[in-house]
């Protein structure tokens, strides 16, 4: 994915086909200034890939900690082919950051394994707000776009 030296959002010329797929997007309203553009970027990539607008189901949750449960609710549906989880956790002064990030990552991984469907970790975990801005449509691309692209790769 993107890093200091690589921005996956800039390398995509061939987007895998999304025709015929139904996708769930779960996004956290916490840090909505960051997660909103990530959600919109994911939707744009899916539409560009040929996923029909009506086949993109969206669910908002309060925070990143709640992403795995909502992702599981989508994954349980036979009609859903894959799920994108979008969230943002910015380091604060306490260990809360560590607990939320680890819980979300483990929970999303468990949903992948339990249902055998791709459930993408489109969660940015940054040290500060500027890093989050840089990864939600800024100089380091848009992690929502990258999560959608990765989902399409897994589905194809």
C-alpha positions as CSV (number, residue, x, y, z in Angstrom):
1,X,0.0,0.0,0.0
2,X,1.1,3.6,0.3
3,X,4.2,4.5,2.2
4,X,6.7,7.4,2.2
5,X,8.2,6.2,-1.1
6,X,5.2,4.6,-2.7
7,X,1.6,5.7,-3.4
8,X,-0.5,2.8,-4.7
9,X,-3.2,5.3,-5.7
10,X,-0.9,6.6,-8.4
11,X,0.0,3.2,-9.8
12,X,-3.5,2.0,-10.8
13,X,-4.1,2.0,-14.5
14,X,-6.0,-1.4,-14.8
15,X,-8.7,-1.7,-12.2
16,X,-10.0,-5.3,-11.9
17,X,-13.6,-5.8,-13.0
18,X,-16.3,-5.4,-10.4
19,X,-19.1,-6.4,-12.7
20,X,-21.6,-8.7,-11.0
21,X,-20.2,-8.2,-7.5
22,X,-22.1,-6.9,-4.5
23,X,-20.0,-5.0,-1.9
24,X,-20.6,-3.8,1.6
25,X,-18.8,-0.7,2.9
26,X,-18.6,-0.1,6.6
27,X,-17.3,3.2,7.6
28,X,-16.6,4.9,10.9
29,X,-18.1,8.4,11.5
30,X,-15.4,9.1,14.1
31,X,-12.9,11.4,12.3
32,X,-15.5,11.8,9.5
33,X,-13.4,14.5,7.8
34,X,-10.9,11.7,7.1
35,X,-13.2,8.7,6.7
36,X,-15.7,10.5,4.5
37,X,-13.2,11.1,1.6
38,X,-12.0,7.5,2.1
39,X,-15.5,6.1,1.8
40,X,-16.1,8.3,-1.3
41,X,-12.8,7.1,-2.8
42,X,-13.8,3.5,-2.3
43,X,-17.1,4.1,-3.9
44,X,-15.5,5.8,-6.9
45,X,-13.2,2.9,-7.6
46,X,-16.0,0.4,-7.3
47,X,-18.1,2.3,-9.7
48,X,-15.2,2.8,-12.1
49,X,-14.7,-1.0,-12.0
50,X,-18.3,-1.7,-13.0
51,X,-19.9,-2.4,-9.7
52,X,-23.5,-1.1,-9.9
53,X,-24.4,1.7,-7.6
54,X,-27.3,-0.4,-6.2
55,X,-24.8,-3.2,-5.4
56,X,-22.8,-1.0,-3.0
57,X,-24.3,-1.2,0.4
58,X,-23.1,1.3,3.0
59,X,-23.3,1.2,6.8
60,X,-22.1,3.9,9.1
61,X,-20.8,2.9,12.6
62,X,-19.8,5.1,15.5
63,X,-16.1,4.3,15.5
64,X,-13.3,2.0,14.3
65,X,-13.9,-0.5,17.2
66,X,-17.4,-1.2,15.8
67,X,-16.2,-2.0,12.2
68,X,-15.8,-5.8,12.7
69,X,-19.3,-6.4,13.9
70,X,-20.9,-4.5,11.1
71,X,-18.5,-6.2,8.6
72,X,-19.6,-9.6,10.0
73,X,-23.3,-8.6,9.5
74,X,-22.5,-7.9,5.8
75,X,-20.3,-11.0,5.4
76,X,-23.1,-13.3,6.8
77,X,-25.2,-12.4,3.8
78,X,-24.7,-14.8,0.9
79,X,-25.4,-12.0,-1.6
80,X,-22.4,-9.9,-0.4
81,X,-19.1,-10.8,-2.1
82,X,-16.8,-8.7,0.0
83,X,-16.6,-5.9,2.5
84,X,-14.5,-2.8,2.9
85,X,-13.9,-1.4,6.4
86,X,-13.0,2.2,6.6
87,X,-11.8,3.9,9.7
88,X,-9.2,6.3,11.2
89,X,-7.5,6.2,14.6
90,X,-5.2,9.0,15.5
91,X,-2.6,8.6,18.3
92,X,-3.5,10.4,21.5
93,X,-1.9,10.6,24.9
94,X,-3.2,7.3,26.2
95,X,-3.0,3.6,25.3
96,X,-6.6,3.8,23.9
97,X,-5.0,4.0,20.4
98,X,-3.3,0.7,20.8
99,X,-6.4,-1.1,22.1
100,X,-8.6,0.2,19.3
101,X,-6.1,-0.5,16.5
102,X,-5.3,-4.0,17.6
103,X,-9.0,-4.9,18.3
104,X,-10.1,-3.6,14.9
105,X,-7.3,-5.4,13.0
106,X,-7.9,-8.7,14.8
107,X,-11.7,-8.4,14.5
108,X,-11.6,-7.7,10.8
109,X,-9.1,-10.5,10.2
110,X,-11.4,-12.9,12.1
111,X,-14.3,-12.0,9.8
112,X,-12.2,-12.7,6.8
113,X,-11.3,-16.1,8.1
114,X,-14.7,-17.0,9.5
115,X,-16.7,-16.3,6.3
116,X,-14.0,-16.9,3.6
117,X,-14.7,-13.6,2.0
118,X,-12.4,-10.6,1.5
119,X,-12.9,-8.0,4.2
120,X,-10.5,-5.2,3.6
121,X,-8.7,-3.3,6.4
122,X,-9.1,0.3,5.1
123,X,-8.2,1.8,8.5
124,X,-5.5,4.4,8.8
125,X,-3.6,4.5,12.1
126,X,-1.6,7.6,12.3
127,X,0.5,9.6,14.8
128,X,-1.3,12.9,13.9
129,X,-4.0,14.6,11.9
130,X,-1.7,15.6,9.1
131,X,-0.7,12.0,8.4
132,X,-4.4,11.1,8.3
133,X,-5.1,13.9,5.8
134,X,-2.2,12.8,3.7
135,X,-3.7,9.3,3.4
136,X,-7.3,10.2,2.8
137,X,-6.8,12.0,-0.5
138,X,-3.6,13.9,0.2
139,X,0.0,13.3,-0.8
140,X,0.0,9.6,0.1
141,X,-3.2,8.8,-1.9
142,X,-6.5,7.6,-0.6
143,X,-6.6,4.5,1.5
144,X,-10.3,4.0,0.7
145,X,-9.4,3.8,-3.0
146,X,-6.6,1.3,-2.1
147,X,-9.0,-0.8,0.0
148,X,-11.5,-1.0,-2.9
149,X,-8.7,-1.8,-5.4
150,X,-7.5,-4.6,-3.1
151,X,-11.0,-6.0,-2.6
152,X,-11.4,-6.2,-6.4
153,X,-8.1,-8.0,-6.7
154,X,-9.2,-10.5,-4.1
155,X,-12.6,-11.0,-5.8
156,X,-10.9,-11.6,-9.2
